[in-house]
């Protein structure tokens, strides 16, 4: 899915109630990790706080508070949290039966096939979506008579709001080109993906794109949702996890291969990111 990712992507089934609609909270903690996976339902992700990156079919999208993401059935995705600001979000999962079978209802699912699955954060036109999510939570939690109808009605209204947003913005999103500064940050990301095993320092990386370290720190976090050096750590740890899970090589050799010359330092970084030691991670994946 992303540089360094190999192996099959896991299908994770989500059990839905009879209504075919379920809204739940996902609160990530420091060290939260999940493998690339897909679902057999549609999903709408609404981010309450934190920062990070969601990879959708191999493309990274920065997400933060008020970002809205739509995921069609079967699309491979992965969320990477900023190590210092883990994400919290609501996940709205539903199946096609929940949408219904009116001839025009299929239009509401068109944005899920869009190559631009992330809606602009804090866009005023999405205020309605936030209110509808609150309505769905209220109905789901209180279970008053007719709540299933109320939840489906709110779902259709939410999808209609998203569809109209998508219609208004699809052309501009498709034609939008990255600014020069964004292109430089994309260049840095690709460089790290390919050369993560080398000695990478902020000062040197900033020189490569002719910017100051302070400018790079600001621009990279704005573009990717995480700091440049945190991204370096994420790439190295992800590669280490892959080697730990798929080989029997010595941990000291894996640490060296992914860019760490000091084994205790590698242990500290790995545990901070994953919440467990490299040995424990290997045992868990055995």
MIFI-766121 format. One record per residue: residue number from 1; residue in one letter; x, y, z of N, C-alpha, C, O in turn. Coordinates in steps of 0.2 Angstrom, whole numbers. Layout:
// MIFI-766121
PT resi resn  n_c1  n_c2  n_c3 ca_c1 ca_c2 ca_c3  c_c1  c_c2  c_c3  o_c1  o_c2  o_c3
PT  NUM    a     X     Y     Z     X     Y     Z     X     Y     Z     X     Y     Z
...
// end
This chain:
// MIFI-766121
PT resi resn  n_c1  n_c2  n_c3 ca_c1 ca_c2 ca_c3  c_c1  c_c2  c_c3  o_c1  o_c2  o_c3
PT    1    x     4    -6     0     0     0     0     4     6     0     3    11    -4
PT    2    x    10     6     4    14    12     4    21     9     4    22     3     4
PT    3    x    26    14     3    33    11     3    34     7     9    33     9    14
PT    4    x    37     1     7    39    -3    13    33    -8    15    35   -13    18
PT    5    x    27    -7    12    22   -11    14    21   -17     9    21   -16     3
PT    6    x    21   -23    12    21   -29     8    16   -34    11    14   -33    17
PT    7    x    14   -39     7    10   -44    10     2   -43     9     1   -37     7
PT    8    x    -2   -48    11    -9   -47     9   -12   -42    14   -10   -41    20
PT    9    x   -17   -38    12   -21   -34    16   -27   -37    19   -31   -41    15
PT   10    x   -28   -36    25   -33   -40    29   -40   -37    28   -41   -31    28
PT   11    x   -45   -42    26   -52   -40    26   -54   -40    33   -55   -45    36
PT   12    x   -57   -34    36   -59   -34    43   -67   -33    42   -69   -28    40
PT   13    x   -71   -38    44   -78   -37    44   -80   -33    50   -78   -34    56
PT   14    x   -85   -29    49   -89   -25    54   -96   -28    54  -100   -27    50
PT   15    x   -98   -30    60  -104   -32    61  -109   -26    62  -108   -22    67
PT   16    x  -114   -26    58  -119   -21    59  -126   -23    62  -127   -29    61
PT   17    x  -129   -19    65  -136   -21    67  -141   -22    62  -139   -21    56
PT   18    x  -147   -24    63  -152   -25    58  -153   -19    53  -155   -20    47
PT   19    x  -152   -13    56  -153    -7    52  -148    -6    46  -149    -2    42
PT   20    x  -142   -10    47  -137    -9    43  -133    -3    44  -129    -1    39
PT   21    x  -133     1    49  -130     7    51  -127     7    58  -131     5    63
PT   22    x  -121     8    59  -118     9    65  -113    15    66  -109    15    61
PT   23    x  -113    19    71  -109    24    72  -105    23    79  -109    22    84
PT   24    x   -99    23    79   -95    22    85   -89    26    85   -86    29    80
PT   25    x   -86    27    91   -80    31    92   -74    27    92   -74    21    94
PT   26    x   -69    30    89   -62    26    89   -57    31    92   -55    36    89
PT   27    x   -55    30    98   -50    34   102   -43    31   101   -42    26   105
PT   28    x   -39    34    97   -32    31    97   -28    34   103   -29    39   105
PT   29    x   -23    29   105   -19    31   110   -12    31   108   -10    29   102
PT   30    x    -7    34   111     0    35   109     3    27   108     2    23   112
PT   31    x     5    26   102     8    20   100     3    15    96     4    10    95
PT   32    x    -3    18    95    -8    15    91    -6    13    85    -3    17    81
PT   33    x    -7     6    83    -5     4    76   -10    -1    73   -13    -5    77
PT   34    x   -11    -1    67   -16    -5    64   -13    -7    57   -10    -2    53
PT   35    x   -13   -13    55   -11   -15    48   -15   -12    42   -21   -11    44
PT   36    x   -13   -12    36   -17   -10    31   -22   -15    30   -21   -21    30
PT   37    x   -29   -13    29   -34   -17    29   -40   -14    25   -39    -8    22
PT   38    x   -45   -18    24   -51   -16    20   -57   -18    24   -57   -23    28
PT   39    x   -63   -16    22   -69   -18    25   -74   -20    20   -74   -18    14
PT   40    x   -79   -24    22   -85   -26    18   -91   -21    19   -96   -23    17
PT   41    x   -90   -15    21   -95   -10    22   -92    -3    20   -86    -3    19
PT   42    x   -97     1    18   -95     8    17   -93    12    24   -96    10    29
PT   43    x   -89    17    24   -87    20    30   -86    28    29   -84    30    23
PT   44    x   -89    31    33   -87    39    34   -84    40    40   -86    38    46
PT   45    x   -78    43    40   -74    44    45   -74    52    47   -72    56    42
PT   46    x   -76    54    53   -76    61    55   -71    62    61   -71    59    66
PT   47    x   -65    66    60   -60    66    64   -62    72    69   -63    78    68
PT   48    x   -61    70    76   -63    75    81   -57    79    83   -57    85    85
PT   49    x   -51    75    83   -45    79    85   -39    75    83   -39    69    81
PT   50    x   -33    77    85   -26    74    83   -24    76    76   -27    80    73
PT   51    x   -19    73    74   -16    73    68   -13    67    65   -11    62    69
PT   52    x   -13    66    59   -10    60    56   -11    60    49   -12    65    45
PT   53    x   -10    54    46   -11    52    39   -15    46    38   -14    41    41
PT   54    x   -20    47    33   -23    41    31   -21    39    24   -21    43    19
PT   55    x   -19    33    23   -17    31    16   -23    27    13   -25    22    16
PT   56    x   -25    29     7   -30    26     4   -28    24    -3   -26    28    -7
PT   57    x   -28    17    -4   -26    15   -10   -19    17   -12   -17    19   -18
PT   58    x   -14    18    -7    -7    20    -8    -6    27    -8     0    29    -9
PT   59    x   -11    31    -8   -10    39    -8   -11    41    -1   -16    40     3
PT   60    x    -6    46     2    -7    48     8   -11    55     9   -10    59     4
PT   61    x   -15    55    14   -19    61    15   -18    64    22   -20    60    26
PT   62    x   -16    70    23   -16    72    30   -23    73    33   -27    75    29
PT   63    x   -24    71    39   -30    72    42   -29    76    49   -24    74    52
PT   64    x   -34    79    51   -34    83    58   -41    84    60   -46    81    57
PT   65    x   -42    88    65   -49    89    68   -53    92    62   -51    96    58
PT   66    x   -59    89    61   -64    91    56   -63    88    49   -67    89    45
PT   67    x   -58    84    48   -57    81    42   -63    76    41   -65    73    46
PT   68    x   -65    75    35   -70    70    34   -68    65    28   -65    68    23
PT   69    x   -68    59    29   -65    54    24   -71    49    22   -74    47    27
PT   70    x   -72    47    16   -76    42    14   -72    36    11   -68    37     7
PT   71    x   -74    30    13   -71    24    11   -76    19     8   -81    17    11
PT   72    x   -75    17     2   -79    12    -1   -78     5     1   -72     4     4
PT   73    x   -82     1     0   -81    -6     2   -75    -9    -2   -74    -8    -8
PT   74    x   -70   -12     2   -65   -15    -1   -59   -11    -2   -53   -14    -5
PT   75    x   -59    -5    -1   -53     0    -2   -48    -1     3   -50    -1     9
PT   76    x   -42    -2     2   -37    -3     7   -34     3    10   -33     8     6
PT   77    x   -34     4    16   -32    10    20   -29     8    26   -29     3    29
PT   78    x   -25    13    28   -21    13    34   -20    20    37   -19    25    34
PT   79    x   -21    20    44   -21    27    47   -14    27    51   -13    22    55
PT   80    x   -10    32    50    -4    33    54    -5    39    58    -6    45    56
PT   81    x    -5    39    65    -5    44    69     1    48    70     6    45    70
PT   82    x     0    55    71     6    58    74     8    56    81     4    55    85
PT   83    x    14    54    82    16    51    88    14    55    94    13    53   100
PT   84    x    14    62    93    13    66    99     5    68    99     3    71   104
PT   85    x     2    67    94    -5    69    94   -10    64    90   -12    65    85
PT   86    x   -11    58    94   -15    53    91   -22    55    90   -25    60    93
PT   87    x   -25    52    85   -31    54    82   -37    51    86   -37    46    89
PT   88    x   -43    55    86   -49    52    89   -54    54    83   -54    59    80
PT   89    x   -59    49    82   -63    50    77   -70    46    78   -70    41    82
PT   90    x   -75    48    74   -81    44    74   -81    40    67   -79    43    62
PT   91    x   -83    34    67   -83    29    62   -91    28    60   -94    25    65
PT   92    x   -93    30    55  -100    28    52   -99    22    47   -97    24    42
PT   93    x  -102    17    49  -102    11    45  -109     9    43  -113     9    47
PT   94    x  -109     7    36  -116     6    34  -115     1    27  -110     1    24
PT   95    x  -121    -2    26  -121    -6    20  -125    -3    15  -129     2    16
PT   96    x  -125    -6     9  -129    -3     3  -137    -4     5  -141     1     2
PT   97    x  -139    -9     8  -146   -10    10  -149    -4    14  -154    -2    14
PT   98    x  -144    -1    18  -146     5    22  -148    11    18  -152    15    20
PT   99    x  -145    11    12  -146    17     8  -153    16     4  -156    21     3
PT  100    x  -155    10     3  -161     9    -1  -160     8    -8  -155     8   -10
PT  101    x  -166     7   -12  -165     5   -18  -169    10   -23  -171     8   -29
PT  102    x  -170    16   -21  -173    21   -26  -168    22   -32  -162    22   -30
PT  103    x  -171    23   -38  -166    23   -44  -161    29   -43  -156    28   -46
PT  104    x  -163    34   -39  -158    40   -39  -153    39   -32  -149    43   -32
PT  105    x  -155    34   -28  -151    34   -22  -143    32   -23  -139    33   -19
PT  106    x  -142    29   -29  -135    27   -30  -131    33   -31  -125    32   -30
PT  107    x  -134    39   -33  -130    45   -33  -126    46   -27  -121    49   -27
PT  108    x  -129    45   -21  -127    47   -15  -120    43   -13  -116    45    -9
PT  109    x  -119    38   -17  -113    34   -16  -107    35   -21  -102    33   -20
PT  110    x  -109    40   -25  -103    42   -30   -97    45   -27   -92    43   -30
PT  111    x   -98    49   -22   -91    51   -19   -87    46   -17   -81    47   -16
PT  112    x   -89    40   -15   -85    35   -12   -81    32   -18   -76    28   -16
PT  113    x   -82    33   -24   -78    31   -29   -73    36   -32   -70    35   -37
PT  114    x   -74    42   -29   -69    47   -31   -62    46   -29   -61    43   -24
PT  115    x   -57    48   -33   -50    48   -32   -48    53   -26   -42    53   -24
PT  116    x   -53    57   -24   -51    62   -19   -56    60   -13   -61    64   -12
PT  117    x   -54    56    -8   -59    54    -3   -59    58     3   -63    57     8
PT  118    x   -54    63     3   -54    67     9   -57    74     8   -55    77     3
PT  119    x   -62    76    12   -65    82    11   -61    87    16   -58    86    21
PT  120    x   -62    94    13   -58    99    17   -60   100    24   -66   100    25
PT  121    x   -55   100    28   -57   101    36   -60   107    37   -58   113    34
PT  122    x   -65   107    42   -68   114    44   -71   117    38   -72   124    39
PT  123    x   -73   114    33   -77   118    28   -84   119    31   -87   115    33
PT  124    x   -86   126    30   -92   128    33   -98   124    30  -103   123    33
PT  125    x   -98   122    24  -103   118    21  -104   111    24  -109   108    22
PT  126    x   -99   109    28  -100   102    31  -103   103    38  -103    98    41
PT  127    x  -105   109    40  -108   109    47  -114   105    47  -115   102    53
PT  128    x  -118   104    42  -123   100    42  -122    93    44  -125    89    47
PT  129    x  -116    90    41  -114    84    43  -112    82    50  -114    77    53
PT  130    x  -109    87    53  -108    87    60  -114    86    64  -115    82    69
PT  131    x  -119    90    63  -126    90    66  -129    83    65  -132    81    70
PT  132    x  -129    81    59  -132    74    58  -129    68    61  -132    64    64
PT  133    x  -122    69    62  -119    64    66  -121    64    73  -122    59    76
PT  134    x  -122    70    76  -124    71    83  -131    68    83  -133    64    88
PT  135    x  -136    69    78  -142    66    78  -142    59    78  -146    55    82
PT  136    x  -138    56    74  -137    48    74  -135    46    81  -137    40    83
PT  137    x  -130    49    84  -128    47    90  -133    47    95  -134    42    99
PT  138    x  -137    52    95  -143    53   100  -148    47    99  -150    44   104
PT  139    x  -150    46    93  -155    41    92  -152    34    93  -156    30    96
PT  140    x  -146    33    91  -143    26    93  -142    25   100  -143    19   102
PT  141    x  -141    30   104  -139    29   111  -146    28   115  -146    25   120
PT  142    x  -151    32   113  -157    32   117  -163    27   115  -167    25   119
PT  143    x  -162    25   109  -167    19   106  -174    21   108  -178    17   110
PT  144    x  -176    27   106  -183    29   106  -187    25   101  -184    23    96
PT  145    x  -194    25   101  -198    22    96  -196    25    89  -196    31    89
PT  146    x  -195    21    84  -194    24    77  -187    26    76  -185    30    72
PT  147    x  -182    24    81  -175    27    80  -172    24    74  -168    28    71
PT  148    x  -174    18    72  -170    15    66  -172    20    60  -168    21    55
PT  149    x  -178    22    60  -180    27    54  -177    33    55  -174    36    50
PT  150    x  -176    36    61  -173    42    62  -165    42    60  -163    46    57
PT  151    x  -162    36    61  -155    35    60  -154    34    52  -150    37    49
PT  152    x  -159    31    49  -158    30    41  -159    37    38  -156    39    33
PT  153    x  -164    41    41  -166    47    38  -159    52    38  -158    55    34
PT  154    x  -156    52    44  -150    56    45  -145    53    41  -141    57    38
PT  155    x  -144    47    40  -139    44    35  -140    47    28  -135    49    25
PT  156    x  -146    46    26  -147    49    19  -146    56    18  -143    59    13
PT  157    x  -148    60    24  -147    67    23  -139    69    23  -137    73    20
PT  158    x  -135    65    27  -128    66    28  -125    64    21  -121    68    18
PT  159    x  -127    58    18  -124    57    11  -126    62     6  -122    63     1
PT  160    x  -132    65     6  -134    70     2  -130    76     2  -128    79    -3
PT  161    x  -128    78     9  -124    84    10  -117    82     7  -114    87     4
PT  162    x  -115    76     8  -108    75     5  -108    74    -2  -103    76    -5
PT  163    x  -113    72    -5  -114    71   -12  -114    78   -15  -110    80   -20
PT  164    x  -118    83   -12  -118    90   -15  -111    93   -14  -109    97   -19
PT  165    x  -108    92    -9  -101    95    -8   -97    92   -13   -93    96   -16
PT  166    x   -97    86   -15   -93    83   -19   -94    85   -26   -89    87   -30
PT  167    x  -100    86   -28  -102    89   -35   -99    96   -36   -97    98   -41
PT  168    x  -100   100   -30   -97   107   -31   -90   107   -31   -87   112   -34
PT  169    x   -86   102   -28   -79   103   -28   -75    98   -32   -69    98   -32
PT  170    x   -78    93   -35   -75    88   -38   -70    90   -44   -64    88   -44
PT  171    x   -73    95   -48   -68    98   -53   -62   101   -50   -57   100   -53
PT  172    x   -63   106   -45   -58   109   -43   -53   105   -39   -47   106   -40
PT  173    x   -55    99   -36   -51    95   -33   -47    91   -38   -41    90   -37
PT  174    x   -50    89   -43   -46    85   -49   -41    90   -52   -36    87   -54
PT  175    x   -42    96   -53   -38   100   -56   -33   104   -52   -28   106   -54
PT  176    x   -34   103   -45   -29   106   -41   -22   103   -41   -21    97   -41
PT  177    x   -17   108   -42   -10   106   -42    -7   108   -35    -9   113   -32
PT  178    x    -2   104   -33     1   105   -27     5   112   -28     8   113   -34
PT  179    x     6   116   -23    10   122   -23    17   120   -23    19   114   -22
PT  180    x    22   124   -25    29   123   -25    31   120   -18    35   116   -18
PT  181    x    29   123   -13    31   121    -6    28   114    -5    32   110    -2
PT  182    x    22   112    -7    19   106    -6    23   101   -10    24    95    -8
PT  183    x    25   103   -16    29    98   -20    36    96   -17    38    91   -17
PT  184    x    39   101   -14    45   100   -10    44    95    -4    48    91    -3
PT  185    x    39    96    -1    37    91     5    36    84     2    38    79     5
PT  186    x    33    84    -4    31    77    -7    38    74    -9    39    68    -8
PT  187    x    43    78   -11    49    76   -13    53    73    -7    56    68    -7
PT  188    x    52    77    -1    56    75     5    53    68     7    56    63     9
PT  189    x    46    67     7    43    61     9    45    55     5    47    50     7
PT  190    x    46    56    -2    48    51    -6    55    49    -5    57    43    -5
PT  191    x    59    54    -3    66    53    -2    67    49     5    71    44     5
PT  192    x    63    51    10    63    47    16    61    40    15    63    35    17
PT  193    x    55    39    11    53    32     9    58    28     6    58    22     7
PT  194    x    62    31     2    67    27    -2    74    26     2    78    22     1
PT  195    x    76    31     6    82    32    10    82    32    17    86    35    20
PT  196    x    77    29    20    76    29    27    81    26    31    82    28    37
PT  197    x    85    22    28    91    18    32    97    22    32   101    20    36
PT  198    x    97    28    29   103    32    29   102    37    36    97    37    39
PT  199    x   108    40    37   108    45    43   104    51    40   106    55    36
PT  200    x    98    53    43    94    58    41    93    63    46    91    62    52
PT  201    x    95    69    45    95    75    49    91    80    47    91    82    41
PT  202    x    87    84    51    83    89    49    87    94    45    84    97    39
PT  203    x    92    97    47    96   102    44    98   100    37    97   104    32
PT  204    x   100    94    36   102    91    29    96    91    25    97    93    19
PT  205    x    91    88    27    85    87    23    82    94    21    80    95    15
PT  206    x    83    99    25    80   106    24    85   109    18    82   112    14
PT  207    x    91   108    19    96   110    13    94   107     7    95   111     2
PT  208    x    92   101     6    90    98     0    85   102    -4    85   102   -10
PT  209    x    80   105     0    75   108    -3    75   116    -3    70   120    -4
PT  210    x    81   118     0    83   125     0    78   129     4    76   135     3
PT  211    x    77   126    10    72   129    15    76   129    22    80   125    23
PT  212    x    74   133    27    76   132    33    73   126    37    68   124    35
PT  213    x    77   124    42    73   118    46    67   120    49    62   116    49
PT  214    x    66   126    51    60   129    54    54   129    49    49   126    50
PT  215    x    56   131    43    51   131    37    49   124    35    43   122    34
PT  216    x    54   119    35    52   112    33    48   109    39    43   106    37
PT  217    x    49   111    45    45   108    50    38   110    50    34   106    50
PT  218    x    37   116    48    30   119    48    27   116    41    21   114    42
PT  219    x    30   116    36    27   114    29    26   107    29    21   105    26
PT  220    x    30   103    32    29    96    31    24    93    36    20    89    34
PT  221    x    23    96    42    18    94    46    11    97    43     6    93    44
PT  222    x    11   102    40     5   105    37     3   100    31    -3    99    30
PT  223    x     8    98    27     6    94    21     5    86    23     0    83    20
PT  224    x     8    84    28     8    77    30     4    75    36     3    69    38
PT  225    x     3    80    40     0    79    47     4    76    52     2    75    58
PT  226    x    11    76    51    16    74    56    22    77    54    24    80    49
PT  227    x    27    78    59    33    81    58    38    77    54    37    71    53
PT  228    x    43    80    51    47    76    46    51    71    50    51    65    47
PT  229    x    54    72    55    57    67    59    53    62    62    55    56    63
PT  230    x    47    64    64    42    58    66    40    54    60    40    48    61
PT  231    x    40    57    54    39    53    48    44    48    47    43    42    45
PT  232    x    51    50    48    57    46    47    56    40    52    57    34    50
PT  233    x    54    41    58    53    36    63    48    31    61    49    25    62
PT  234    x    42    34    59    37    29    57    39    25    51    37    19    51
PT  235    x    42    27    46    45    23    41    50    18    43    49    12    41
PT  236    x    54    20    47    59    15    50    56     9    54    57     4    53
PT  237    x    51    12    58    48     7    63    44     2    59    43    -4    60
PT  238    x    40     5    54    36     0    50    40    -5    46    38   -11    45
PT  239    x    46    -3    44    50    -8    40    53   -13    45    54   -19    44
PT  240    x    55   -11    51    57   -15    56    52   -20    58    53   -26    59
PT  241    x    45   -18    59    40   -22    60    39   -28    55    38   -34    56
PT  242    x    40   -26    49    39   -30    43    45   -36    44    43   -42    43
PT  243    x    51   -34    45    56   -38    46    56   -43    52    57   -49    52
PT  244    x    53   -40    57    52   -44    63    47   -50    62    48   -55    65
PT  245    x    42   -48    58    36   -52    57    38   -58    52    35   -63    52
PT  246    x    42   -56    47    43   -61    41    50   -64    41    51   -68    37
PT  247    x    54   -62    46    61   -65    45    63   -67    52    60   -66    57
PT  248    x    68   -71    53    71   -73    59    78   -70    61    82   -73    65
PT  249    x    79   -65    57    85   -61    58    86   -58    65    81   -57    68
PT  250    x    92   -57    67    94   -55    74    91   -47    74    91   -44    69
PT  251    x    88   -46    80    86   -39    81    91   -34    80    89   -28    77
PT  252    x    97   -35    82   102   -30    81   104   -29    73   105   -23    71
PT  253    x   103   -34    69   104   -33    62    98   -29    59    99   -25    55
PT  254    x    92   -30    61    86   -27    59    87   -19    61    86   -15    57
PT  255    x    89   -18    67    90   -11    69    95    -8    65    94    -2    63
PT  256    x   100   -11    63   106    -8    59   103    -7    52   104    -1    49
PT  257    x    99   -12    49    96   -11    42    92    -5    41    92    -2    36
PT  258    x    88    -4    47    83     2    46    85     9    48    82    14    48
PT  259    x    92     9    50    95    15    51    97    17    58    99    23    60
PT  260    x    97    12    63    99    13    70   105    10    71   106     3    70
PT  261    x   110    13    73   117    10    75   117     9    82   122     5    84
PT  262    x   113    11    86   113    10    94   107     6    95   101     8    95
PT  263    x   108     0    98   102    -5    99    98    -3   104    92    -3   104
PT  264    x   100     0   110    96     3   115    91     8   113    86     9   115
PT  265    x    94    12   108    90    18   106    85    15   101    79    17   102
PT  266    x    86    10    97    81     7    93    76     4    97    70     5    96
PT  267    x    77     1   103    72    -2   107    68     3   110    62     2   111
PT  268    x    71     9   112    67    14   115    62    17   110    56    18   112
PT  269    x    64    18   104    60    21    99    55    16    97    49    18    96
PT  270    x    56    10    96    51     5    94    46     4    99    40     4    98
PT  271    x    48     4   106    43     3   111    38    10   111    32     9   113
PT  272    x    41    16   110    37    22   111    32    22   105    26    24   106
PT  273    x    34    19    99    29    20    94    24    14    94    18    15    93
PT  274    x    26     8    96    22     2    96    19     0   102    14    -3   103
PT  275    x    22     3   108    19     1   114    22    -6   117    20    -8   122
PT  276    x    27    -9   113    30   -15   115    37   -16   113    39   -12   108
PT  277    x    41   -20   115    48   -21   113    48   -25   106    43   -28   105
PT  278    x    53   -24   103    54   -28    96    53   -36    97    50   -39    93
PT  279    x    56   -39   103    55   -46   104    48   -47   105    45   -52   103
PT  280    x    44   -43   109    37   -45   111    33   -44   104    29   -48   103
PT  281    x    35   -39   100    31   -39    94    32   -45    89    27   -47    86
PT  282    x    38   -47    89    40   -53    85    36   -59    88    33   -63    84
PT  283    x    36   -60    94    32   -66    97    25   -65    96    21   -70    95
PT  284    x    22   -59    96    15   -58    94    13   -60    87     8   -62    86
PT  285    x    18   -59    83    17   -60    76    18   -67    73    17   -69    68
PT  286    x    21   -71    78    24   -78    76    18   -82    75    19   -88    74
// end
